[in-house]
Amino acid sequence: MQLTRLLHIQNPIIQGSMARISTPALVVAVSEAGGLGVLTTTGATANSLQQDLKTIRAATKKPFGVNLMLQQPNIAELLPVLQADPVPVVFTSAGNPAPFMNELLALGTKVIPVVPNVKIAKKMAALGASAIVAEGLESGGHIGTETTMALVPQVVAEVTIPVIAAGGIGTAAGVKAAFALGAVGVQVGTAFLAAEETPIHNNYKQLVIQADDNGTVVTGTGDNRVRSLKNALTEILLATTDPARFEQLSQGSLQRAIDGDVDRGSFMAGQIAGAINEIRPTKAIVTDLAKGVPTIIEDLF
């Protein structure tokens, strides 16, 4: 498989980085299960990132990735850590990786941008990206405007590097569909919210497994559109027209969700939450997802 060779992993299953959630425990569990665990750097400092890398490397010899949200205020503090202590893969989002792409690649790090449209995918491929994650609006958290079904084949048609599908994928059937669209791997976030190893309050996990097909809603506008599970906070946000008030209500809401505040937390999750019905070990989740990976192209049809 093209992606498994590129990333030296057993299964083309990537755990999508989730802000403040995909910490070393989950990263290690996914990589040990044969996928690629991806560490969040949201809220990280240079020192905490160094410690997280040490923790991961002490627990697994398998490849793993690190996600950089390029608009976070201390990105200049985090980049030197990854330059001094290279990691197998860096995923980028919310910004342009051009200023440091070549340096990371020269260090042997694979650089994989997450993109919401074909235009940006082509730019990233031209910069020398190792692969592309094409993420549809079905995903949880900050979203774009195109669906996975429409976006992935269009990106595949326009770039020659591997394309990883993301958004609305959380079952073996979804994995198989992604390959039928031309992807060579998938990035999955929401399904791992219900993993035993994921360091969030049980209330968060219960909301995910109790959600139905209409259980999420998008709040915010423009580049600040966020998909999360419906609760009291989303109702208030949808009714809020004052941007300052909206920002005030949103401040700290993800951490409140992680801590289990069912009314005031922002429980970011994708539309596939309706298909996630139980809390399971990470290994079981990866194993089931991998059942959707075709062994030969004829398996798709």
N, C-alpha and C positions, 0 to 999 in steps of 0.2 A: 504494500500500500504506500502511495506516495508520501502521505503525511507521517506515517509511522517511521519510514526511513529518514525523513527530514528531521524529526524530533527525537528519534531513537526511543519510541514508546511502543508498547504492545498493542494498544487499541487507539484509534483516532478519536478519542473522547477527551475534550479539553474542559476542565472546570472553569467556567467563567468567573472572572474576578468580581467579588461583591464587596463593596466598600465596608470596611470595619468588620466584615464577616469571614472572608476567606483568609484566615490566619494560619499559622503553621500546622495546627492539628488537622485541619481539613486538607491543606495542600499535601501533607505527607500521606494522608489516607487515600487520596485520589491517585497520587503517583504510585504508591505501593499496590494499588488495585489494577495498575496497568494503563491508567490514563495519564493526563498531565495536570497536576495541581498548579494553581496560579495564585500567588500571594498578592494581597492588596497592599498598597502603600498609602491609602487614604488615612490621614492622621499620623503617619509615620514621621519620625525624625531620622537623621543619619544614624544615630546610635541605635535606635530601636530597629531600623532596617538591618543593620549589621548583626544585631542579636537574633532577629528572625531568620536570617540566612544561616547563621550558625546552628540554630535549633533545627531547621529543616535538614541541613547536611548531616547533622548528628543522628537523625532519625531515619534517613533514607539515602540510598546511593542512586536512586532513580532520578531521571531528569525532572525538572520543575520550571515554572515560569514566574515572572514578576510583572505586575501590571503598573504602568505609570499613567496617571491622569495628568496630562501635561499642563493643564490650567491650574493645578494646585499651587498655592503660593510659594511653597518651599522646594519646588522641583529642582532648582539649582543646588540645593543641599543634598538631594537624593541621588542625582546622576553620578557624582563622583564615587559613591559607594559601589555602584554597578560597574563603573569603569575600573576601579581598583580591584574589585572582587567579582569578575564576570560570572554571570549566570547563564544557563543554557538558552533561555528564551526570555525576551522582553516583549510584552504586549503594550501597545500605546493607544490612548484614546483622548478625546477632548483636546486636540491640539496637533501641531505639525512637528513630527519627529526629525525633520530635515537637518536641523543643526547638529544632531549627534548620531544620526543613522549610520554614517560610514564608520565612525569610531567604534560603535558597538559591534558592527559587522566584522570589523578588523580584529576585534578581540575574540571572535568566534561565537558571539551571541547571535541567535536568530532574532530578527525584529519583525513583529507581526502587528500591524495596525488594525484596529477595529474601525470599520467604516460604515456609514449609513446610506451611501449612494455610489453610483458608478463613477461619477466625476472624481470623487476623492480616491476611490479604489485605483483608478488609472494613475493618479498622481503618486500614490504610494508605491505602486509597481514601478513607475519610472524612477523613483528615488532608490530603488534597490531592495524593497521589502522582501523578506523571505517567503511570506505568504500573506493572505488577507483574511480577516474575519468579516464577513458580510452579515450585519446584524439587522434583522427586521424589527418592526415596531411591536411585535408580539412579546418582546422581551420585557423583563422587569427593570425598574430604575429609569434612568434617562434614555429616551428613545428618539428615533428619527421619524421619517414620514412614509417609508416604504415597507411593504410586507415582505416577509422572508421568501414566500413563494414567488413574488415578482422580482425581488432584488437579486437573489442568488444566481439564477441563470443568466441574468444580464451582466453581472460582474464576471461570471465564468467566461462569457463570450468576449469580454473586452480585455482580459489580462491573461498572461501565460504562466503566472505563478499559482501555486495551490490556493484554493478558496475553501474556507471553513465556514459553514453555515451556522447562524445563531439566531435565536428568537423563536419561541414557541416549540422548542425541541426538548422533550423530556421522557420519551418512550422509544422503544425499539422501532416502532412504526415511523416515528418522526425522523429517526436516524436514517432509516431506509429511504424515506422521501427526500431527505437532504442529498443523499448520494444520487438519486434519480435526477435531481436538479443540476447535477454536475459538481457538487462539493466533494472534497476528499476527506472531510472530517467534520465534526460538529463541536460547537461550544455550548455547554449546558450550565445554567445557573440555578434556576428555580428548583429543579429536582434535587439538588444538593442542599437546599434549605431544609429538607426533611431527612438529612443524613444524621445518624447518631453522633458523628464526630463534629458536626457543625456547631460552633460556640455561640448559639443564640438561645434566648429563653424558650422554654417549652411552649409558651403562649404563641410565639411566632410560628413554630412548627405546626401547632394545632390549627392555626388559622390557614396555613398553606394546605394541609390535608383535608380541611373542612370546606375549602373553596369549591365553587362549582364553575361551570363554563362562563358564567357572567360575574365572576367574583372579583375582577379587577377593574380599575378605572384610571383614566389619565387626568392628572391635574397639571396646572401650569400652562404656559404658552411658549411658542417659539422654541429656542434651544433649551428651555427649562421645563420641557414636558416630561413628566415622571409617571410611570405606571406602578401602581401599588394595589394591595388588597383593600377592598372597600371597608371603611370603618367610620367612626364619628369624625375623625380628623379629615378624611377625604370629603365628607359632606360639607364641612365648614369651609375647606379650601375651595370647593367648587362654587360656593356661594360668595366667596370673597372677591371683591373687585379692586380693592386698594392694594397695590403692589407692596407697599411697606408692611401692611398687615399680613399679607400672604407670606412675606419673608420672615416676619416675626413668628408666625405659626409654624413655619417649616424648620426654623432653626433648632437643631438638636433632635429633630423628629426621628431620624434613623436610629440614633442611639437609644431613644426611648423605646423604639420597637425591639431592638436587640435586648433591652432590659425587660421587655414583656408588658409595656404599657399599652393595653389593647385599644384605648380610646384616643390617646395623644401621640401614638407612634406612627411612623410612616413605614408600613410593612411592604417594602418593595418586593414585587414578585411578578412573574410573567403570566400570560394567559393560559399557559399549560398547567398552571396550578390545579385546575379542575381535574386533571388526570393523575395528580399525585395524591395517593390515598393512604399512605402509611409511612411511619418513620422506620428507616432501615439502615443497616450498616452501609457505609460508602462502597465497600466492595460489591455488595449485592446490586447497588444502583449501577455501577460501572459495568458489571457483568451483564445485566439485563439490557442496558443501552447497546453494548457491543453485539448483542444478538441481531441488531438491525444492520450491522455492517456487512455488505455483500462480499462473498468470497470471490466471486467472479462476476463480470458485468451482467451475465445472463440472469443472475439471481434477482436483478431489479425488476424483471418482467415476467 
